[in-house]
Amino acid sequence: MSQRSHRPDRTTGPSTDSLVIDKRWVGNHGIGRYAREVIARLDLDHTDLPGSRRPTDPLDPVLPGRMRLGRKDLLYVPGFAAGPTRARQLLTVYDLIHLDDPHETSRTKRLYYERLVRPAIRRTGLVLTISDATTDRLRRWLGPGPEIVDAGIGLSDAFHHRHGNETPSEVPVVDLEPGYAMFVGPTRTHKDPETAVAAVAGVPGLNLLVVSRDVEEFTALAVRHGMAQRLRVVSGIDDETLADLYTLASCVILPSTDEGFGLPAAEAIACGTPVLHRRSCRAVHEIVGEFGRGMADYARPAEWTTALQELIEAGHPDVPADWSLKYQWDPVAERVSHVIEGLRR
């Protein structure tokens, strides 16, 4: 779809009764990718939310551009950033890890969600999310009232139709032979990277390829588990390269305790690679299904290692060629557009 964007006057702000989009979320990973893919597909007249401050900046709640909006304006936010404004705010909440994970939460974060995020959702009467798991969690947090719309999530084109493509002859970016295990993500506590490193450390000769910006942290983990020579960490790669890396991996390890969706799991399976994960992480478990193995919460490192070995020995699963078609960006953007149009009527 084409995009019609009319940039507002940075002094006077957007006109009254308009759709305003917070494009500051657009990026290459996580929420940024969601924002990039959805916004590019919205064929709606809109203005951009003024301001260059990052949406995660501590001063974002008092963003002048947001505070100048009118009562009839609708602000679409492909993220959870909210703040004082006369406009209605259509937020996108991916998970509530900032509230649920004791390592991620704080008094400031709890106040932010209670005083700004929840009131914004209740005033608009609707919030967007990306999975059944987060829908249920939001319902428990919000209580009766606001409508929760699961708009879904998509995979980039690089992860579709992988089955008909020739498998790369060599591993791009790093000096590894095909057959490594793979972990994608930061060292945040709920991702449980230590379990992934410990599981691979128990398999003699198996390398671990990590896609993350947390190079020093993963290096320290590998040293602690005596496998520093078997670790490779890469970052800043494009989707085509990431898809090649998944395709050549023997297994992806995703031991997260909580996820709003679990994009690496969907990307890996779309490339035909099995996923070893924690069964109690509902969002990931629903994605993986028969194309991997779920571990119990009480599983010890040795049990993860055994499961990893068995999964690798079983080889890549027979994933249907059309499996990835349920994760497409066009339908996601259509759902978001439908919600926006409904709120503007």
N, C-alpha and C positions, 0 to 999 in steps of 0.2 A: 504494500500500500504506500501511497505517497504521503508525505507529512507536510502539513501546512502550519508553519510556525511563524508567528508574528511577535517579534521581540518588543517588550514594553519599553517605554521611556524610563531610563534608570532613575530619573529624578521624581517623576510623578507617579510611577508605578503602573500596574495594569489597570485597564478600564473596568468600570463596574459591570457586574453580572457576566463575568468571563470564567473560562476554564483556565486555571493556572497549573503548570506542571513543574514539580521540583526535579530538575534534571541533574542536580548536584550528585545524585547517587550513581550516575552512569560510570561504569568502570569495566575492568576485565575479569573480575572474580566475584563469586558469591552474589550479594545483593546487586553489585554493580553490573553484573552480566544480566541479571533479570531486568533491571531498569533499562539497560541498553537495548535489549531485544524487544521489550514490550513498547517502550516509548517510540522506537523507530517504526512500529507498525500501527500506531494510533493515527488514524486519518481524521483528526478533529482540530478545528480551529482553537488555538490556545496561545497563551503567553507564557514565557518562562519566569519562574520565581526569581526575582532579583536577589543578588547576593553571591559572593564567592566563598563564603565561609563553609567549611566542611560540615555536613549534616550531623556528624558525630562530635563536633566541637562543643565543649562545655557551655559556650555562650550562644549556641544555636537557638535555644528557646526564645531568646529576645532578638531574633533576626528582624531587622526593620522591614524588609520586603514582605514578610509574612504579616507583620503587625499592621501594615498599611492596607491590606486587602479589605474589601467591602463585605457586607452581610450577605449579598447575593452571589458572591464569588464561590467557586468550588476549587479547592486546592487538592490535586492528585499527587500523592506522595508514594513512590515505589519503595518505601521503607517505613520505619517506625517513628521518624522524627516529627514531633508535634510541638506546638508552642502557642502562646496567647495570640489570638486573631479573631476578627469578626467573621471570617469566612468559615465555611464547613471544610473539614479536612478528611479526605478519603485516604486512610493509611493502609499500608500493607505490612502485616505482622507475620513474620516467618516462623517464629518460635517464641517461647517465654523463658529461654535459658537464662537471661539476665535476672529473672526472679527465682527460677527453680534450682539453679546450680549454686551451691554455697560458695564455690570458688569464683563464680562470676558475678554474684550479686553484691550489693552494698546498700547502705541507707540512702545514698544519693540516687542510685538506680531505682530503688523501690519507690521513692518519692516521685521520681520522674514519671514512672508508669502510672502511679496512683493519681497524681495531681495534673498531669498533662495528657498522657496517652489515653487512659480510660475515659476521661471527660470528653476528649475530642471524638472518640469513637461513639460514645453515647449521644453526643449532640448531632452527629451526622446520621446516626442510626444504622450504620453499616461499616464493616471492615473487610478487607480482602486478605486472603491467606493462600497457602500453596499445597496443603495436604489434609487428609482426614485426621491425622494425628494432631496437627496444630488446631484444626477446627474444634475438636473435642476439648483440647486444653483451653482454648479461648472461651468456649462456652462456660466452662467451670469458673474461669476468672472474671468474665464479664457479667455472668448471671443472665437472667431473662431480659429481653429487650432488643439489643442491636442484632441486626442480621449479619451472619458470617458467610461470606461467599468464597468458596474454594475455587480460585481461578486456575489452579494448576500451575505447572512449570514445564519448560521445554528443554530440549537438547539442541545444541548448535548443529548446523548442517554437517560438521565434521564427524559426528557420531551416528549419523543415519546412513543406511545402506553399506555398512562396513563389510557385511558378509560377501558382497559381490566384488569387493576390491582385493587386489593382490596383497598378501601379507608382506610388510616391509622386510627386506633382506638383512637389515642391520638396525640396531637400536640408535635412533637419532639422539644428538645432544651429549650422551654420556658413553664412556667406554665400558659397556656391559654386553655380555652375551644374552640372547633371549632366554627367558626362563626365570627371571628374578621375581620377587614379591614386590608389591607396590603399596605405598601409603600416600594419600593426597589430603593435605590440610595443614593447619597450624598446630602448635603444641598446646592449645587451650585444653584445660582439664577435661572437659566433657568429650573431647576427641580421643582421650586415653592413648596417646602415642606410645607410652611406655609398654603397654601390652603388645602393640604391634612389633616394636623393636625386640622385646623379649621372646616373642614367638619365633621370629626369624633367627634370632641368635641361637636357638636350640636346634636349627636345621643345618648341619655341617655343609659349608660351601655355598649356601644360598645367599644371594645378594639382596639388599633392600634398596629400592629406588624410591625416594621421597620427593614429592612435588610440593614445595613450600618455600616461603621466604625465611623461615626460622632455621637458618643454616647452623648457627652456633648451638642452638638448643638441641637439635637432632644429633649433631656431632657429639655433644656431651653425653646424650643418652646412649649412643653407640659405644662410646669409650667405656661407659659404666657397665655395659653388657658384653664387653670384650669382642666387639665386632666392628670396630672403626674402619678396618680395611674392606669391609663388605658393604659399606654404606655409600650411596651417592645421593646428593641433594641438588635438585634443579629448580629454577623459578623463572618467571617471565616468559614462558613458552606459549605458543599459539595453540589453538584448538586442534589443528591438523597434527601437530607434533604430539600433543597430549593423547590424541586418539591412537597414534602409532605406538606410543609407549604402553597404553592399555592393551593393545592387540598382542604385543610381544611379551607381556607379563604372564606368569603362570597363575597368579592369584592377586587379588586386591584385598588388603586387610583394612577393615573399617570397624574398629571396636568401640565406636562412640556410644556413650550412655544416653545421649539425647540428641536429636536432630529435628529440624523443621521439615526437612525432606531427605537429604542424603544424596546430593548430586553425583559424587564420585561413584556410588553404587550403580546408578542408572547409566552413567557414561561407560563404566566397565562392562556391564552386561550387554549394552548395545554393541560393544566391540567383541563380545563372545568370551569374556573373561570372568571366571567365578569370583564370588565375594565372600570372604569370611567375616562375620559380623556378630554383634551382640544381639541375641534374640529379643531382649526386652526393649530395644530401641525400635519402637513400633514403626516409625516412618521408613527406616532402612529395611526392616524385616518385610514390610509390605512390598517394597520394590524388588528385593532379591528373590523371594519365593523359592522355587526349586533350583535356581541357578547359583547356588552357593550353600553355605552352612551357617546356621545360627548357634551361637554358644550361650550357655547359661551364665547368669551374672556371677555365680560362685565358681566358675571355671578357673582353674589355676593356670599359670604360664605354661606348664608342661602339657596341659590339655589343649591349649591353643596351638602349641607346637605340633602335637599329634594330629589335630584337625587340619592344620596347614599342610602337613605332609600328605595326608590322605586326599585332600582336595587337589593338590598338585598332581598326585599319582593318577587321579581319576581323569585328568585332562580337562580341556575346555568343554563346557556343556554345549548341547545342541540348541542354541537360542534361535527361535524363529526369525526369519529375515525381516518380518514386519513388526517385531517386538517394540522397537523404538518409536513406532509411529504414534503411540499413545502419548508421547512426550514431544509435542510440536508447539512452536511459539505462536503460530497464526491463531489457533483456537484460544490460546491464553489471552492474546491481545484482544480478540473479539469479545471474550467474556468481560475483560476490563472495560472495553469501550461500551458494552451494553450497560454495565453498572453505572458508568459515568453519565451516559445519556439518560438513564432512569432517574438519577439524582438531580439532573438539570431540568426535568419536566415540571 
